[in-house]
Amino acid sequence: MSKNYGVILVFLGGICWGFSGVCGEFIFLKKGLNADFLVPLRLLFAGILMLLFCLIRKIKINFLIFKNTKHLFTLLIFSFFGIFMCQYTYFYGIELSNAAIATVIQYTAPVFIVLIVCFEQKRFPNIYEILALICVLCGAFLLSTNGDFNKFVISTKALIVCFLSSIGAVCYAIIPRKINMIYSPLPNLGFAMLIAGIAFCVYQKIWEFEVQIDLELILAMLGVIVVGTTMAFGFFMVGLQEIGASKASLISSNEPLAAAIIGYLWLGTSLLIVQIIGFALIMIGILITMLKKEKS
């Protein structure tokens, strides 16, 4: 029962993450807002909620990280080149394309993380890693061009921004590895979100945005901030304790599929047949990476 419970929670976490992306798409399409408005507020309130979650779960919040210059520098790099880059380019990618495409391209990050690990270990990728990379690259090609070398179904800018979100996700995973071994990872995440959120709110002068606030916008913002942060991370972390990191990572890869299905049912966003094949190839590449990791 414990393992089944963990699987369900991690699965729900992936759905919550996918749902938050579609909420962002709704805000861009229906409310005329953009990532410059959404992302700073998302990071600010997500950071606050993450630290509150740590307090409720009695996860130690260690403020000593701010007293160690080297660790604080790493936290700041993580805030801006991990959290901010990952989140801003992801939601900007949604603004330029849609939640399904932006989410599945960002989810190519695990494949590139594997390649970085190969470089660090001074070895060539094995057959599984090469196959995963081929699937991801072919899938990205079909997703963005519909199989036509001379035409992009999504704009070149959208494709570049979406891949930048994947690089951001790689930085998100790589940069905080050392400080996560010293301090609890979730408070580190909360601090990084809060720092990036405050800085970006001030930079964008968020208080000067002219926004028509209504119930739909409030609910969509709650979807991005509460469902996509507190609930998603809460479900994932509790489930992680039950089933372990490898299985949790594998199951949570349902996020791109959740974004595609929710986007289709809610906003009518659909993919062309060849794009669906590309979507499937990327998911296969991700699953190969995850399954290889679980076996090793």
Secondary structure, 3 states (H helix, E strand, C coil): CHHHHHHHHHHHHHHHHHHHHHHHHHHHHHHCCCHHHHHHHHHHHHHHHHHHHHHHCCCCCCHHHHCCHHHHHHHHHHHHHHHHHHHHHHHHHHHHCCHHHHHHHHCCHHHHHHHHHHHHCCCCCCHHHHHHHHHHHHHHHHHHHCCCCCCCCCCHHHHHHHHHHHHHHHHHHHCCHHHHHHCCHHHHHHHHHHHHHHHHHHHHCHHHCCCCCCHHHHHHHHHHHHHHHHHHHHHHHHHHHHHCHHHHHHHHHHHHHHHHHHHHHHHCCCCCHHHHHHHHHHHHHHHHHHHHHHHC
